[in-house]
Amino acid sequence: MKGAFLGSCLLILAAETFLRFLDGRHQHRHRGRVPPGFETAVSAATVEQAGDYARARKNVTLIESVTGETLFLLFLFTPLLPGYDRWAAPLSGSPICGGVLFFLGLFLLARLFDAPFSWYRTFRLEDRFGFNRASPGLWISDQVKSMALTMVLIVPLAAGSLWLVTATNRWWLWVWGLWMAVSLFLMVISPYVIEPLFFKFQPLPDGELAQSVNHLMKEAGLRAGKVLQVDASRRSSHSNAYFTGIGKEKRIVLFDTLLEQMNRQEVVAVLAHEIGHWRSRHVRQRLLFSAAVSAAGFYVAYGLVSFGDIPAWVGAGELSLAAQLLVLSAAARIAGFFATPLSAAWSRHHEREADDFAIRLTNQPRALASALIKLARENLANLYPHPLYAWFYYTHPPLVERVTRLQNLPSATPEEAQV
């Protein structure tokens, strides 16, 4: 059993590494080559720089993922796991506290491993390509806040989950309910409690853009929610926009860098795309799907833990409940690998739906295409992902495919374009 499980984990790692290698080689073959039809939108130098940036990021990710996965498998399939498990139990005095200590220690080790890579990405890689604007002090502050928030979440969630497992018969249902309740709670409070710890949000300033946004919201029939700008430029020159929240707490957030880089019609087109996610209820769909998948996952975990054979998967004689759940997380990662292309395809479908909604709302497909090109140019987006890599991982349609589709649609007349 141990050999089969280890072999499966190694096969997944090899497959992920192969896909990254395939994508990197594809980028290298197209280095500096402007996609057909994009000659007036991006220069060969920009495409070359974007390829260099993508390869640099991929190399760091490859080193981090292979090293991290190798260390995790060594921990899992050697005496390190039962040894660590035995160390955590007597320090706590109870199985529940021991489980919390078990997960807390692993979290701290993971953050310790991640920190050098995060530092390198920010102050070497992003600096080299002109994106980083964060100071070392701000980076450290972000790391400390993020770690503190995660620890505040881990302790009660792990304690509650372990208690439910030991105190109830069909614990999978109760643990699933706890996790869903916490997820919904975080979605509600995040815009007001968590995100302001890292960013400053403010309404769009009065002017033509604000008037266009108000008009667009009315045209879309939105009576609740906010459109805000965030000071993302304190950390990076990357630009983006996103939709967040549920119920009446929904908001669309525009990076201040995006507002600096785009004209009014392009910003309105991006906003219309985000409204498309809103009106198409994509967040609700993803939440319901996540709830169903997690329920199935907890049910399977319940059956496997009840069967009692999990320690044999890693060649251990006996493991605590917390350690068994860690082993199950490795099994879940295998299942997640095969689910990745399905989830990515669904996400790409949502992006096309949001694009279509934006076109119907503004009647300006070329404004959205222009905005996407600027986003790609300013963020040095990869214009040449390998088709297999894009199919497997990309949550958005590849840029060239997406922009070409928009550019082939008829544009509005000047009168129709007044938004």
NORCORHU-V661938 format. One record per residue. N is the residue number from 1. D_FIRST is the distance of its C-alpha to the first C-alpha in Angstrom with 2 decimals. Layout:
N,D_FIRST
N,D_FIRST
//
This chain:
1,0.00
2,3.80
3,5.49
4,5.27
5,6.20
6,8.58
7,9.86
8,10.73
9,12.51
10,14.31
11,15.38
12,16.92
13,18.68
14,19.95
15,21.21
16,23.03
17,24.53
18,25.67
19,27.37
20,29.19
21,30.28
22,31.51
23,33.50
24,34.96
25,36.13
26,37.68
27,39.59
28,40.85
29,42.21
30,44.18
31,45.39
32,48.84
33,49.11
34,50.61
35,49.25
36,51.93
37,54.09
38,53.25
39,55.87
40,58.08
41,55.29
42,53.42
43,54.47
44,52.71
45,52.60
46,50.79
47,48.22
48,47.73
49,47.34
50,44.89
51,42.74
52,42.91
53,41.98
54,38.98
55,37.70
56,38.32
57,36.37
58,33.49
59,33.38
60,33.19
61,30.50
62,28.49
63,28.83
64,28.02
65,24.94
66,23.39
67,24.32
68,23.22
69,19.80
70,19.29
71,20.44
72,18.25
73,15.03
74,16.45
75,17.15
76,13.76
77,11.62
78,14.40
79,16.40
80,18.53
81,16.85
82,17.18
83,20.50
84,21.81
85,20.75
86,22.74
87,25.59
88,26.04
89,26.15
90,29.25
91,31.22
92,31.45
93,32.36
94,30.41
95,26.89
96,28.27
97,30.10
98,27.15
99,25.03
100,27.95
101,28.26
102,24.56
103,24.92
104,28.42
105,27.50
106,24.79
107,27.38
108,29.96
109,27.73
110,26.97
111,30.71
112,31.55
113,29.36
114,30.86
115,34.48
116,35.34
117,34.11
118,36.08
119,39.11
120,38.92
121,38.69
122,41.67
123,44.00
124,43.24
125,41.85
126,43.69
127,46.77
128,46.86
129,47.09
130,49.55
131,47.50
132,47.04
133,49.70
134,47.88
135,49.15
136,46.92
137,48.16
138,47.16
139,43.68
140,43.21
141,44.62
142,42.18
143,39.20
144,40.44
145,41.17
146,37.83
147,35.97
148,38.19
149,37.76
150,33.98
151,33.98
152,36.47
153,34.11
154,30.85
155,32.30
156,33.61
157,30.88
158,28.05
159,30.17
160,31.08
161,27.58
162,26.21
163,29.31
164,28.91
165,25.34
166,26.68
167,30.03
168,29.44
169,27.65
170,26.85
171,26.28
172,24.75
173,28.24
174,30.03
175,27.81
176,28.16
177,31.91
178,32.08
179,30.42
180,32.66
181,35.71
182,35.04
183,34.54
184,37.82
185,39.59
186,38.64
187,39.84
188,43.15
189,43.81
190,42.42
191,45.65
192,47.79
193,45.83
194,43.05
195,44.34
196,47.81
197,46.30
198,45.62
199,48.15
200,51.66
201,52.31
202,55.75
203,57.40
204,58.60
205,62.12
206,65.05
207,66.21
208,65.70
209,61.90
210,61.85
211,64.27
212,62.15
213,59.04
214,60.93
215,62.24
216,58.80
217,57.34
218,60.20
219,59.75
220,56.07
221,57.08
222,55.27
223,56.84
224,54.19
225,52.29
226,53.33
227,53.42
228,53.11
229,53.03
230,50.86
231,51.67
232,48.66
233,50.98
234,50.73
235,47.29
236,47.22
237,49.37
238,46.59
239,47.80
240,46.12
241,46.59
242,44.29
243,44.41
244,43.12
245,43.58
246,43.79
247,46.74
248,49.99
249,48.27
250,47.52
251,48.68
252,48.79
253,48.70
254,50.30
255,49.86
256,53.26
257,52.40
258,52.10
259,55.52
260,56.97
261,55.65
262,56.53
263,59.73
264,60.39
265,59.47
266,56.14
267,55.27
268,56.29
269,54.06
270,51.02
271,51.93
272,52.29
273,48.77
274,47.42
275,49.60
276,47.96
277,44.58
278,46.45
279,48.33
280,45.44
281,43.41
282,40.45
283,39.44
284,39.50
285,37.43
286,34.76
287,34.82
288,34.43
289,31.60
290,29.83
291,30.46
292,28.97
293,25.80
294,25.34
295,26.04
296,23.32
297,20.89
298,21.90
299,21.67
300,18.06
301,17.35
302,19.39
303,17.43
304,13.99
305,15.67
306,17.47
307,14.47
308,13.50
309,9.72
310,9.64
311,10.00
312,6.70
313,5.39
314,7.85
315,8.08
316,11.18
317,13.04
318,15.08
319,15.93
320,18.99
321,19.22
322,20.22
323,17.23
324,14.87
325,17.09
326,16.75
327,12.97
328,13.89
329,16.55
330,14.24
331,12.70
332,16.39
333,17.36
334,15.34
335,17.12
336,20.29
337,20.34
338,20.74
339,23.26
340,25.29
341,27.57
342,28.37
343,29.36
344,31.31
345,33.14
346,34.15
347,35.43
348,37.43
349,38.92
350,40.03
351,41.64
352,43.58
353,44.69
354,45.92
355,47.74
356,49.38
357,50.46
358,51.96
359,53.90
360,55.27
361,56.24
362,57.93
363,58.72
364,58.00
365,54.99
366,56.31
367,56.52
368,52.79
369,52.16
370,54.34
371,52.48
372,49.09
373,50.56
374,51.89
375,48.56
376,46.93
377,49.73
378,49.92
379,46.16
380,45.62
381,43.15
382,41.31
383,43.33
384,41.10
385,37.45
386,35.50
387,35.40
388,31.61
389,31.12
390,33.73
391,32.24
392,28.81
393,29.97
394,33.70
395,34.74
396,38.35
397,39.79
398,40.44
399,43.86
400,45.77
401,44.68
402,45.49
403,48.86
404,49.93
405,49.36
406,51.51
407,54.22
408,54.68
409,55.58
410,59.30
411,60.48
412,62.80
413,66.51
414,67.82
415,69.05
416,65.65
417,64.00
418,65.73
419,62.95
//
